[in-house]
């Protein structure tokens, strides 16, 4: 009988992190029944995860204690989805308090399952877990839901803060020259404002990124065929294995979301539209734009003449979970016109993204370039209109546009000036039937779709496994062969 292996997954408390971790857990569960899989998280996130697991799943959910009010956060604040941006750093800082409880949990698992191999898969924000694993002699990997390229830029910027040493509006990354020049307005606000002594810098440089070197490897929710430059950065940086295993994505049924629009209603509307005629607009689970930008985007959608589905949330400065005020935040008469023409659907808060992107009537995706959304789009050959807003999204957009040729950047950030005429022009460039650039972009997106399909081939037909299937096999083999992951080994 094969040796039982316990796998612990520990995502950061944000939907954009939890979703790929859940997808990975379900993927591992399908690989073998010999894995005892556990997801650890705080109480409210565990409750949400319970509604996302299939009824026949054997994945365990384990609560780690956390009281947000102990850290000057509002009560029951356990996910970035429920806090304003200025409090996100407080939640991240508070996550450091999980270390003693996490260590206690791992020690208990080692004691209760002394003959099991144990592997910890932790979030990119939980670098400190690698030191716990090292202390306890446990195999540890970091799992990134971001692209290798995007995270390489992000890591290099935080560790070196190159923008502090130049007045230029563009500059190279000394340890990642493959990225060529980074523009100052591509920097997320927290990096742009960082001086090395601010809260974000202290967390990233002293409590997180510096600890990755203690890990036994890094796994990426990406595909090596189009992300090798970024993946290779981490191989040479840490001299540890780097495995690409993507895309690992969730079906709508496993996301645990309610509200928004019924998937059936959405499909019925899409069924009435011609092939490649619909623009899908969505900025992820925790992003929104300014009221001025929203007005310009609404005008652009109206003027473009394209069919569209637009997922809206209240603009910056308003409670993102409050009711959307259509008459206040959208152009005058906008709702009446789209109802009359049946040319668009406005969805409050949530839409079945995978189902929409997989529908034949969808031509392009106006996105914040979060990597989950990028993979879902490109898996269906849908090109992207990029509007990055935070974190490594700016560098994902750079990869998509400059290296892969599947994206056109529409705007940059939540405070940039946006003109509806420019948005209309970019929409036409990507979606227009007579646009040579659009034809090329759509062709490139289809090529990436084929790369993704080949990466996840299981080898049953021709005996040749795809790169991502080989990646996850190699990772599991390394974890299984590790001689430091059972209690008996250490005794």
N, C-alpha and C positions, 0 to 999 in steps of 0.2 A: 504493500500500500504506500502511496506517495505521502511524504511528510506534510503534515498540515501546516499551512502558512497563514499567519494573521497579518492583515494589512489595515493600518490606521490612517484615515484621511482627515486632515485638519485644515479646512478652508478659513480664510478671513471672513469677517461678518459683513459681507456685501453680496448682493445677488449676482453681480458680474463675476464674483469669485466662486460662490456656492454652486452656481449652475454647472460650470465645467467640472467641478469636483464630483458633483452628483452624477454627471454623465460618465466620468471616469470610473466611479464606483460601479455603476451598472454595467459598463464595459468589462470590468474585471470579473464581475459576477458571472457574466456570460462565458468568460474564458475557461473557467473551471469551478466546479463545486467544492474544490479542495481549499479555496480561500475563505477564511473567516474575515469578513470585511466590516469595518466599523467606521462610521463618520462621527467625529467629535465636534460639538459646537455648543453655543450658549442656549439657555432654555427656550427663548422665543424662536430662534432659528431652527431648533430641533422640532418644535411644534409644526412649523411650516414644512419642514422636510418630510414629516410623517404623511402629509397629504400628497407628496410628490412621488413617493415610492410605489411601484406596482404592488398590488395586493399579494402576489406570490413571491415577492423579493425576500431574500434571507439577510439582507444588509442590516446591520445593527446600528442604532442611533444612540449615542451616549452624550449625556449632558455634562458640560463643564460649568461650574458655578460662576456667575457673574452678576453683580448688582451695579447697574450703571450709575445710580445716584451716589454711590461711594466715590465716583470719579468726577463729580460736578457735571454730570450729564442728566438730562431729563429721565424720569423713571421709565423703565422698560426700553431704553435705547440700546438696541443690540444689533442694528443693521444700518449701514450708510443710507439705505433707502428712506429712513425715517428721521434723518438729521439734516439740518442746513449745512452747506459746504464748510462754513467756518468752524463747525464742531466736529468735522470728520477727523481732524488731527487729534482731538481729545479722545475720540473712540479708539483711534490707532494707538495712542499712548496708553490708554487704559488696557489695551489687549496685552501689554507687557505683564500685567498683574496675573495673567492666566498661567504663567510659568510654573509656580509651585503646584497648582492643581494638575496641570498637564503632566508634570513629572510623577506625581502621586498616581495618576491614572495609569501611566505606562508601567510603573513599578508593580501595580496591582495586576495588570495583564500578564506581565512576566511571571508573577508568582502563581496566578491561576492557570496559566497555560505554559508550564515550564518546558514542554517538548515542542512547542510551536516555534517555527521561524517567525520573526517579527520584523515588519517593515513600516516605517513612518513616511507618509507622503504629506508634506506640509506646504502651506501657502507661501508665496513670495514675500508676504508681509510678516511671516513668522520665522524669520531667519534664526531666531533664538532657539527654536526647537531642535536645530542641528547640534547645539551644544548640549542639550538635554540628552539627545540620542547618543552623542559621543561619550558622555559620562556613564550612560547605562549600557554601552556596548551594543547599540541597536542600529541596524541599517536604516539610512535616512536619505530621502531625495526631496528636492524642491520641485513642485509642480507649477509651471507657469501657464496660465490661461491666455497669456499674451504671446505675440509672435516673437521669435528669436531676434529679429531685426529691431522691432519696437522696444523690446526690453533691453537690448544691447545699448541703444541710444539712451534710454532712461537710466540704466545703471551707470554708464560712463558719465553722463551729465551730473548725477548726484555725487559720485565719488570724486569728480574733478572740478565741478563748478566752473567750466571754462569761460562762461560769459562774464565772470567777475574780473577777468584779466585782459579784457579787450573792450574798446569802445565801438568796435565794428558791429554792424547789424547782422553779420554772418561770420561763422567761425567753424573750424574743423574740430573733430573729437580726436585727441591725440592717440588714444588706444583703439579707436575704431575708425580709421581713415576711410574705410569702405563706404561710410555714410556720406562722404564728401562734406559739403557745407551744411551746417544747421543754421537756420535763420532765427533771429532773436524772438520774432513773434510766433515761432513754433514752440516756444518753451511754455509748458504748463505754468500757471500762476505761481504755484508753490516753489517751482525751481527758479523761475524768473526773479522772485523776491528773496531767494535763499542767499544767505551770506556765510553759511557754515556754522552759525551759532543760533539760528532760529530753531523752533520746535521740529519742523519737518527735517531739517538737516541733521539735527541731533539724533532723531529716530532713525533715519535712513542710514547715516554714516557710522553711527556708533552702536545702534541696537538692532540692526536688521541686515543690511547688505553685506557688511563686513563678516558676518557669521556664515555666509553661504559656503565659504571655503572649507568648512567643517563637514559639509554634506558629502555623500557618496555618489551623487550624480544629480542631474537636472533633467526633468522630462517636460516637453513642450507640447501644448495642444496646437501643433502646426505640422507642416509637410516639408520635408527636407528638400524636395525638388524645387521649391520656390523660396525657401527660407534658409538656405544653407549658409549664407554670409553671416546672418545673425547667430545661428546655432554654432558656427565655428568660432565666433568671438568668445563664447563661454567655454568652449573646449580648451582654447589656448589660455584663457584667463585663469581658470581654476585647475586645469590639468586633471579633470574628472570626466567620466562619461556623460554625454549629452544625447538624449534620445528624443526623436520627434515621433509622436504617436497619434497625431490628429488627422482629420478632425474628430474629436469626441463632442457630439452635440446632443441635446435633449430634444425629444419630441414635445409638442405642446402639452400632451397629456401628463408629462412628468414635471411640468414647471410649477404646478400648484397655484396658478394665477386664476383669479375670478374677476368678474366685471369686464369692462371694455365692450367688446363685441363678440357675439356668438360666432364661432368658426363656421357654422353652417350658413348663416346670413352672409358672412364675408365671401364664402365660396360661391354662393348663388349669385352675388353681385359680380364677382370676377368672371363667372361663366358667361355673363352677358356681354363681356368686352372682347374686342378683337385680340388676336395674338400679339404679344409684345407692344401693348399700348398703354400699360398702367405704370405709373411711378409710385413706389411705396416710400413713404417718409416716416422715419422713426429714429429718435435719438437715444434709445436705450432706456434702462430702467431708472436711472437717477439723473438724467440730464434734461435741461430745458434751455430755452434761449430768451433773450430780452424781449420786452413788449414791442420795441421798435423793430427788431429783427423778425419777430413773429408776423407783424403787419406786412413787412416787405415780402416775406415768404408766402403769405396768403395771397398777396397781389400777384406774385410770380406764378403761383399755381393757377390762378384764375386766368392770367394773360397767356399762359403757355398753351392753352387749349388741350392739354393732356389729361387723360383720366388719372385719378390718384386716390390713394388711401393715405391719410395723414393721421398719425397718432399724436395727439396734443396733450400737453400738461400746462398748468398755469405758468406764466413767464417768471423770470428771475425777479425776486423781491416779493413774491407771493408764496403762500404755503403750497408746495408742490402736490400735496394730497387733497387740496381743496377743490371745490366744484369749478369747472372751467366756464368762464364767462364769455360765451361766443360773441355776444354783441359788443363787448368791450375790447376784446383782444384780437378780433379778426376784422378785416375790411368791411365797411358798410355794405350791407346787402349780400355779403359773401355766402352765408348759409342758405339764403333764399335762392340764390343763383344755382348753387350746386344741387339743391333739391329739385329745382325746376329742370335742370339739364341732365340730372342723374350722372354727372361726370365725376363726382367724387364722393368719398365717405370720410367724415371726420369721426375719429374714434378717441374717446376719452380714456387715457391711461394705459390701456393694454390691447394688443391685437395678436392673433395667432401667427407669429412672424414666419415660422418655418413653412406653414401651410400657404401663406401668401407668396413667399419667395419661390416656392416650388410650382406655383400655378403658371401655366403657359401664357397667360395674358400679361404677366409682369415683365417689364422691359428693363427697369433700372431701380436702384435703391439709394435714396438720399439718406445717408447714415452718419453717425458720429464716429464711425470707424473703430468701435470697440471690437476686439478680435473675435468674440463669439458671433457677433452679427456679420462680420466679414466672412468668416468660414461658412456660415449658413447661406450667405448670398452666393459666394463663389462655388459652393457645392452644387448649386443649381444653375451656374453659368450666368448669373445676373451681375452686370457691371455696377460700379458704385459711383455716386456723386458724394464726395467727401466733405463733411463739415466737422472736423475734430474739435473736441472741447476740453479734454482733460487728460492727465496722465500720459501714457505712451500713445494715445490715439493720434497725435500729430505725426508720429514717426511711422505708425501703421499706414497712415495716409500717404506719407512720403514713399514708403515701400511700394504701395499699391499703384501710385501714379508714376514714379520715376523708374522703378525697377521691373514692375510686372505689367504696366500698361493697361490696367483694368479699371482705372479711376480718374476722375477729374475733380480737383478740389474746388468747391463752391465758395466756402468761407472758412475762416479760421478763428475759433474761439467764441466766447459768449458776449464779447464786448466790441467786436470789430464792426465797422460800418458796412452795412449790406444794402445793395440797391437791387430792386426787383428785376431791373433790366438785365443785370449781370447773371442773376439766377436763371432767368428765362433763356439766356444765351447758352449757359452750361447745360441746361436740360435738353435743349435742342441739339447741342453738340453730341450728347450721348445717345439720345433717343431718336433723333431725326433720321428718317430713312435715306435722305440724300447726303448725310454727313459722312464724308470719308473717314474722318477721325472716329466718329461713332461706330462705323462698321468695323474698324480696326480694334477698337476697345471691346466691342462685343465678341469679335473673333478671339481676342486674347482671353476674355472671360470664359469662353467655351473651352479653350485649351487648358486653363487652370482647372476647370470642372473635370476634364479628363485626367489631369494629374492627380487630383484628389481621389477620383474613382480608382485609379491604378494603385494609389498609396494604400488603400484599404482592402485590396484584393486578398482573400484568405488563402489563395493557392489551391483551392479544391479542384478547379477546372484544369489548370495546366501545371500545377506543382510549384508555381512561382508566387511567393508572397510579396505583397506590396511593402514599400519602405516603412510605412507606419505600423503595419502588422509585425514586421521584423523588429521595429523599435520597441514595441511593447513586450514582445517575446524576449528580447535581449535584456530589457529592464527586469522582467520577472525572473529570468535565469540568474542575473547578477544578485538579485535579492535572495533567491533561493540558495545560491552557492555561498553566500556570505557566511563566514565562520564566527560571526560575532553577534548572532541574533537569537540565541536561545539561552534561557537561564542556566540550563545544565552545562552549556559550553563555558559559561562564565564561572561556574563553580568547579 
